[in-house]
């Protein structure tokens, strides 16, 4: 469960960092770029911890996909960017793809080691 929380925090950090980049470019405030650098680095660190127990394909798809979804949503709401029917279809396809990747990934099974009878062999 903690790994899913770390993934959620990584997604939030990515969204925050990317939005601060846009905010800095619009407001001519360079402090946002430093904040962006910190948040994106934090996002990658949290993502790297989350993949210890979450499949890499699932974690990365969710991290990037949910990030794109919310960055697009907040860009429309905060920065008056346009959204077209094609963008909506693309975002819908993205969400469906993430759901398919998540549902198609089985949980990691532990491997059992089969112990065989020891044989004495000559060492050369």
N, C-alpha and C positions, 0 to 999 in steps of 0.2 A: 504493500500500500504506500509506503514512503517513497518508492520510486515513481509512482504515478503523481504524487504530490510534487516531487522534484521536476518531473516533466511539465506539470502545469505551471510551476514557477519559471521554468525555462521559457515557456511560451509567453508568459506575461512579460518577462524581461526582454524577449525579442520584440514584442509588440511595442513596448515602451521605448526601447532603443531606436527602433525604426521611425516611430512617430516623432521622437525628439529630433531626429535628423531632418525631417520635413519641417518641423517647427523652427529649427535654426535657420534653414534656408529661406523661410518666409519672413522671419522676424529680424534677420541680420544679427543674431546673437550667437556668438561662437561658443558660449558655455554649453549650449545644447549638443555640440559635437563631442565635447569631452564626456558629457553624460551618456551620449549614444555609445561611445567607445566602451565605457564601463558596463553599460547594460548588455550590449552584444557579447562582450567577453563573459559576463556573468551567465548569460543565456547558454553559451557553449559549455561552460563549466558545469552548470546544472544538467544540461543534456548529457554530458559525458558520464555523470554519476547515474542518471536514470537508465542508461543502456546496460548497466550491470545486470539488471533483472528483466528489462523490457527488450524485446527483439529490436534490433537496430532499424530495420525497415519500418516497423510500426512506429517507433519513437520518432524517427526522422520525418516520416510522413505526417504524423500528427503535429509535430513541432512546426514544420514548414507550412503545412496546409491550414491548420487552425490560425497560425500567424498571418498568412495571406488573407484569410477570410476576415479576421478582425481588423487588420491594417486597412483593407479596402473599405470596410464599414466605417471605421473612424475617419478615414480620409474623406469620405463623402460627408460625414456629419461635421467634422471639425474644420476641414480645409476647402469645403465646397467643391470637391472634385466630382466630375460627372460619373454616372453609372448608367450603362446601357444594357439592353436586353442580352447582348452577347456576354457581357461581364457577369450578369446574373446566371446565365446558363453555364458559363465556365466555373463559377463558384459552386454552383449546385453539383456539377460534375466532380469537382474537387472533393466536396463533402461525401458524395457517394463513393468515390475512389478510396478515401480514407477509411470509410466504414467497411468496404470490401477487404482492404488490406488487413484491418484489425480483425475482422471475423475469419479471415483465411489463415491466420497465424495461430498455431497451436502453442500451448505452453511448453516450456523447456522441460524435458524429462531427464532425470538423472540416469546416468549410465551405470549399469552394474558390471563389476569386473568378475569374470569367471576365473576361478583359481583352478589351475591344472596341476596334475601330479608332477612334482619336481623330478627331473631326470639328471643323472650325473653324466656330464659331458666333459670330454677332454678339452682343455684350453691350450691353444697353440701359441 
